[in-house]
Amino acid sequence: MNTSPASDDKIMAALAHGSIFLAFLGPVIPLVVWISQRRKSRYVRFHALQAMGYQALLFWLWIAGIILIVALTICLAFPLSIFILKDSDNAGIVPFIIQIFIFISIFGLMGLSFLTGILGAVFCLLGREFRYPIIGKWLERHLSYNVDTEIDEVQEENWVAGLCHATAVLQLWGIVTPLIVWFTQKERSARLRFHSMQAAVYQGIALVAYMAGMVLYMLSFFGTFFILFAAGAMNEGGEIRGPIGAAMLVFFGVTMIFWLVINLLVPVYYLLAGLATVRVIQGHHFRYPIIGKMIEKRLEPSQKLEAVP
């Protein structure tokens, strides 16, 4: 842009990018900046939207990065073991090298993600434009952000609504983003009202299920030890008594079922949230199974998406 932003605008835009230090909160701080500044400064508005997307999608990139690191570790371990194990005296160095590789990879990714946000903050403090790799230029085109036109509000709503779904990848804190959007934007936008509510309910159900599952798991875990030791599960010969042994098997079975359900449902949970993110950002209407229909039925006719031109 040809006009240099005001000092306050520089600070607010830098705050949106610099909040990467609180990445565990997800895009909450850039979201608050966007809500408070969207009608005051187009410069801050765009940078807040960009920082929101980066900090929300960063966790998806983290998952992909961890998977890639694990795959590379497996590929590295096999040939390295063959090469080093030719000399049995160096056999103990293999796990050490692998640990160093994992450590450098993980903390390297973390440092790179933080450095990018810091650069964004510095650029904004200097009044310059900043784009995150890949996502920045794409968002600029998607929102029609340039010196001659206003930001496309329809695409802006799609972006924010999609990010409400994207925060499902954040355990515990993810639900904060759709709740903030719902409380602040429900009267302004039917699309943001529906998708923020849908994302909040979806993540809320997952949060309750997670907490209940952890309670059940801990009860099973400690219950097993209580039966074995506190209740005298072992007789003098060291054999488990029949009723106590049966109870122990029940607790063990509950634990195994818990982990089986987790391994089956968690990928589905993330898959649906990822699909919702992409579809909504693209401008499509998306409903979670059962949840979406239930929410739509509870909305008043004037609040339904179909009623909005």
C-alpha positions in Angstrom: 0.0 0.0 0.0 1.2 3.5 -0.7 0.1 5.2 2.5 2.0 4.4 5.6 -0.2 3.1 8.4 -0.6 5.1 11.6 1.5 4.3 14.6 -1.5 2.7 16.5 -2.2 0.6 13.4 1.4 -0.6 13.3 1.3 -1.6 17.0 -2.0 -3.5 16.7 -0.9 -5.3 13.6 2.4 -6.2 15.3 0.5 -7.4 18.3 -1.5 -9.8 16.1 1.7 -11.4 14.7 3.7 -11.2 17.9 1.1 -13.2 19.8 2.7 -16.2 18.3 4.5 -16.4 21.7 1.1 -17.5 23.1 0.5 -20.0 20.4 -1.0 -22.5 22.9 -4.1 -20.1 22.9 -4.4 -20.5 19.1 -5.7 -17.4 17.2 -7.5 -15.8 20.2 -5.4 -12.6 20.3 -5.4 -11.9 16.6 -9.1 -12.6 16.7 -9.6 -10.0 19.4 -7.5 -7.5 17.4 -9.6 -8.2 14.3 -12.9 -7.7 16.1 -11.8 -4.4 17.6 -10.0 -3.0 14.6 -11.8 -4.3 11.5 -13.8 -1.1 11.0 -10.9 1.2 11.9 -8.0 0.0 9.8 -7.8 -2.1 6.8 -4.1 -2.6 7.4 -4.7 -4.1 10.9 -7.7 -6.0 9.6 -5.8 -7.9 7.0 -2.8 -8.6 9.2 -5.0 -9.8 12.0 -6.8 -12.2 9.6 -3.5 -13.4 8.3 -2.1 -14.0 11.8 -5.4 -15.8 12.8 -5.0 -18.2 9.9 -1.3 -18.8 10.6 -1.7 -19.5 14.3 -4.8 -21.7 13.7 -3.3 -23.7 10.9 0.1 -23.9 12.5 -1.1 -26.8 14.7 -2.2 -28.7 11.6 1.2 -28.2 10.2 2.7 -29.4 13.5 0.8 -32.7 13.1 2.0 -33.1 9.6 5.5 -32.2 10.7 5.5 -34.8 13.5 4.3 -37.5 11.1 7.1 -36.5 8.7 9.7 -36.6 11.4 8.6 -40.0 12.6 8.7 -41.3 9.0 12.2 -39.8 8.4 13.4 -41.2 11.8 12.2 -44.7 10.8 13.9 -44.4 7.4 17.1 -43.0 9.0 17.3 -45.6 11.8 17.4 -48.7 9.5 20.3 -47.8 7.2 22.1 -46.1 10.1 21.8 -49.2 12.2 23.2 -51.4 9.4 26.2 -49.1 8.9 27.1 -48.6 12.5 26.4 -52.1 13.8 29.1 -53.4 11.6 31.3 -52.3 14.5 29.6 -53.6 17.6 31.5 -51.2 19.8 29.5 -48.3 18.3 26.1 -50.0 18.6 25.0 -47.7 21.5 25.4 -44.5 19.4 22.4 -45.3 17.2 19.7 -44.3 19.7 21.7 -41.2 20.6 21.9 -40.1 16.9 18.2 -40.7 16.5 17.4 -38.7 19.6 19.5 -35.8 18.4 17.7 -35.9 15.0 14.3 -35.8 16.6 15.3 -33.0 19.1 16.7 -30.8 16.3 13.8 -31.4 14.0 11.0 -30.7 16.6 12.7 -27.6 18.1 13.8 -26.5 14.7 10.2 -26.5 13.5 9.1 -24.7 16.7 11.8 -22.0 16.3 11.0 -21.5 12.6 7.3 -21.0 13.4 8.1 -18.5 16.2 10.6 -16.7 14.0 8.1 -16.2 11.2 5.6 -14.5 13.6 8.4 -12.3 15.1 9.3 -11.2 11.6 5.7 -10.3 10.9 5.6 -8.2 14.1 8.9 -6.4 13.2 7.7 -5.6 9.6 4.4 -4.2 10.9 6.2 -2.0 13.5 8.2 -0.6 10.6 4.9 0.0 8.7 5.8 -2.5 6.0 3.6 -5.2 4.5 4.3 -8.8 5.5 3.1 -12.1 4.1 3.5 -15.5 5.6 4.9 -18.1 3.2 2.2 -19.5 0.9 -0.8 -18.5 3.1 -0.1 -14.8 3.0 -0.2 -14.3 -0.8 -3.2 -16.7 -1.1 -5.1 -14.8 1.5 -4.3 -11.5 -0.1 -5.9 -12.7 -3.4 -8.7 -14.4 -1.6 -9.8 -11.3 0.3 -9.0 -8.9 -2.6 -6.7 -6.9 -0.4 -5.1 -4.1 -2.3 -4.8 -0.4 -2.5 -7.8 0.1 -4.8 -10.6 -2.1 -3.2 -12.0 -2.9 0.1 -11.6 -6.4 1.6 -14.2 -8.8 0.3 -16.4 -9.3 3.4 -18.0 -12.5 2.1 -14.6 -14.2 1.8 -13.6 -12.6 5.1 -16.5 -14.3 6.8 -15.7 -17.6 5.1 -12.2 -17.3 6.4 -13.1 -16.6 10.0 -15.9 -19.2 10.0 -13.5 -21.8 8.6 -10.9 -21.0 11.3 -13.6 -21.6 14.0 -13.5 -25.2 12.8 -9.8 -25.3 12.4 -9.2 -24.7 16.1 -10.6 -28.2 16.8 -7.0 -29.3 16.6 -6.2 -27.5 19.8 -7.0 -29.5 22.9 -9.0 -27.7 25.6 -8.3 -24.1 24.2 -9.7 -24.6 20.7 -13.3 -23.9 21.8 -12.4 -20.4 22.9 -12.2 -19.1 19.3 -15.6 -20.1 18.1 -17.2 -18.9 21.4 -15.6 -15.5 21.0 -16.8 -15.3 17.4 -20.3 -16.4 18.4 -20.6 -13.8 21.2 -19.3 -10.9 19.1 -20.5 -11.7 15.6 -23.8 -13.5 16.0 -25.9 -10.4 15.4 -23.9 -9.2 12.4 -23.5 -12.4 10.4 -25.8 -15.4 10.0 -22.9 -17.4 8.6 -20.5 -16.7 11.5 -23.4 -17.3 13.9 -24.1 -20.8 12.5 -20.5 -22.0 12.0 -19.2 -20.6 15.3 -22.0 -22.3 17.2 -21.6 -25.5 15.3 -17.8 -25.5 15.9 -18.3 -24.7 19.6 -20.8 -27.5 20.1 -18.6 -30.0 18.1 -15.6 -29.1 20.2 -17.6 -29.0 23.4 -18.9 -32.5 22.9 -15.3 -33.7 22.2 -14.0 -31.9 25.3 -16.7 -33.4 27.6 -16.0 -36.9 26.1 -12.3 -36.4 26.6 -12.7 -35.4 30.2 -15.1 -38.2 30.9 -12.8 -40.7 29.2 -9.8 -39.5 31.2 -11.7 -39.8 34.5 -12.8 -43.3 33.5 -9.2 -44.2 32.5 -7.8 -42.9 35.8 -10.4 -44.8 37.8 -9.5 -47.9 35.9 -5.8 -47.4 36.3 -5.9 -46.7 40.0 -8.7 -49.2 40.6 -6.5 -51.9 39.3 -3.6 -51.1 41.7 -6.1 -50.7 44.6 -7.5 -54.1 43.9 -4.0 -55.7 43.6 -2.4 -54.1 46.6 -4.7 -52.2 48.9 -7.4 -54.9 48.8 -4.8 -57.7 49.0 -5.2 -59.1 45.5 -2.2 -61.4 46.0 -2.4 -64.3 48.4 0.6 -65.7 50.2 1.5 -67.9 47.3 1.6 -64.9 44.9 -1.4 -66.0 42.9 -4.3 -63.7 42.1 -7.6 -64.7 43.8 -10.5 -65.6 41.5 -12.9 -62.7 42.2 -10.1 -60.2 42.5 -8.5 -61.4 39.3 -11.8 -61.1 37.5 -12.2 -57.5 38.7 -8.7 -56.8 37.6 -9.5 -58.1 34.1 -12.6 -55.9 34.0 -10.5 -52.8 34.8 -7.9 -53.8 32.3 -10.6 -54.4 29.6 -12.0 -50.9 30.3 -8.6 -49.4 29.8 -8.0 -51.3 26.5 -11.5 -50.2 25.2 -10.7 -46.6 26.1 -7.5 -46.6 24.1 -9.2 -48.4 21.2 -12.0 -45.8 21.1 -9.5 -43.0 21.3 -7.5 -44.4 18.4 -10.6 -44.8 16.3 -12.4 -41.6 17.1 -9.6 -39.0 17.2 -8.6 -39.4 13.6 -12.3 -39.1 12.6 -12.7 -36.0 14.8 -9.7 -34.3 13.2 -10.8 -35.4 9.7 -14.2 -33.9 10.0 -12.8 -30.6 11.5 -10.3 -30.4 8.7 -13.0 -31.0 6.1 -15.2 -28.4 7.6 -12.3 -25.9 7.6 -11.6 -26.3 3.9 -15.2 -26.5 2.8 -16.3 -23.4 4.7 -13.3 -21.3 3.6 -14.2 -22.2 0.1 -17.6 -20.8 0.6 -19.6 -24.1 0.9 -22.1 -24.9 3.5 -21.0 -27.6 5.8 -22.9 -29.5 8.6 -21.4 -31.9 11.0 -23.4 -35.2 11.1 -26.4 -34.8 13.5 -24.9 -31.7 15.2 -25.4 -29.4 12.2 -29.0 -30.4 11.6 -29.9 -30.0 15.2 -28.4 -26.5 15.4 -30.2 -25.5 12.2 -33.5 -26.6 13.5 -33.1 -24.5 16.7 -32.3 -21.3 14.7 -35.1 -18.9 14.0 -36.1 -18.6 10.3 -34.5 -15.2 10.1 -31.2 -16.6 11.4 -30.9 -19.4 8.9 -28.2 -19.1 6.3 -30.7 -19.5 3.5 -32.4 -16.4 4.7 -29.3 -14.3 4.2 -28.8 -12.9 0.7 
